[in-house]
Amino acid sequence: MLRLLTVGCLVLISPLAALAHEGHGKPGEGHTAQHYLLEPIHLPLAVLVAAIVVISALLLRRYFKRTRPVNSQAS
């Protein structure tokens, strides 16, 4: 299990080094929100993060709708 976790972490971290491009070495420019939103190389990562957030929100909403107790009204 530890080996699988280690390999998984390495696979997730390795693309970060491959995404190095001009703009990350300049002080004050490479780590701003504007840089990450406007550079085309960062677009797939931004789309992935947005998709994860939306899917998680939908799944949580569905989960809480299903687990909410039904109010019984006595007439």
C-alpha positions as CSV (number, residue, x, y, z in Angstrom):
1,M,0.0,0.0,0.0
2,L,2.8,2.4,0.8
3,R,4.5,1.7,-2.5
4,L,1.2,2.5,-4.4
5,L,0.8,5.7,-2.4
6,T,4.4,6.7,-3.1
7,V,4.1,6.0,-6.9
8,G,0.8,7.9,-7.0
9,C,2.3,10.9,-5.3
10,L,5.3,10.9,-7.7
11,V,3.0,10.7,-10.7
12,L,0.9,13.6,-9.4
13,I,4.0,15.8,-8.6
14,S,6.0,15.1,-11.8
15,P,4.0,17.2,-14.2
16,L,4.7,20.3,-12.0
17,A,8.3,20.3,-13.0
18,A,7.4,19.8,-16.6
19,L,5.2,22.9,-16.6
20,A,8.1,25.2,-15.9
21,H,8.1,28.0,-18.4
22,E,9.2,31.6,-18.8
23,G,7.5,33.8,-16.2
24,H,8.2,31.7,-13.1
25,G,11.7,33.1,-12.6
26,K,10.7,36.7,-12.5
27,P,10.1,38.2,-9.0
28,G,6.5,39.1,-8.4
29,E,5.2,37.8,-11.8
30,G,5.3,34.1,-11.7
31,H,3.1,33.4,-8.7
32,T,0.2,35.7,-9.2
33,A,-3.4,34.8,-9.9
34,Q,-3.2,36.7,-13.1
35,H,-0.2,34.6,-14.3
36,Y,-2.0,31.3,-13.7
37,L,-5.3,32.5,-15.3
38,L,-3.8,34.1,-18.4
39,E,-1.0,31.7,-19.3
40,P,-2.3,29.1,-21.7
41,I,-0.1,26.3,-20.3
42,H,-2.0,26.6,-17.0
43,L,-5.4,26.3,-18.6
44,P,-5.8,22.5,-18.3
45,L,-4.9,22.6,-14.6
46,A,-7.5,25.4,-14.0
47,V,-10.2,23.5,-15.9
48,L,-9.3,20.3,-13.9
49,V,-9.6,22.2,-10.6
50,A,-12.9,23.8,-11.6
51,A,-14.3,20.4,-12.6
52,I,-13.3,18.9,-9.3
53,V,-14.9,21.7,-7.4
54,V,-18.2,21.5,-9.4
55,I,-18.4,17.7,-9.3
56,S,-17.6,17.7,-5.5
57,A,-20.3,20.2,-4.9
58,L,-22.9,18.2,-6.9
59,L,-22.0,15.0,-5.1
60,L,-22.2,16.7,-1.7
61,R,-25.5,18.2,-2.6
62,R,-26.9,14.8,-3.7
63,Y,-25.5,13.2,-0.5
64,F,-27.1,15.7,1.8
65,K,-30.4,15.5,0.0
66,R,-30.5,11.8,0.4
67,T,-29.5,11.7,4.1
68,R,-31.8,14.5,5.2
69,P,-34.6,13.2,7.4
70,V,-38.1,13.6,6.0
71,N,-40.4,15.7,8.2
72,S,-43.5,13.8,8.9
73,Q,-46.6,16.0,9.4
74,A,-49.4,14.6,11.5
75,S,-52.8,15.9,10.3
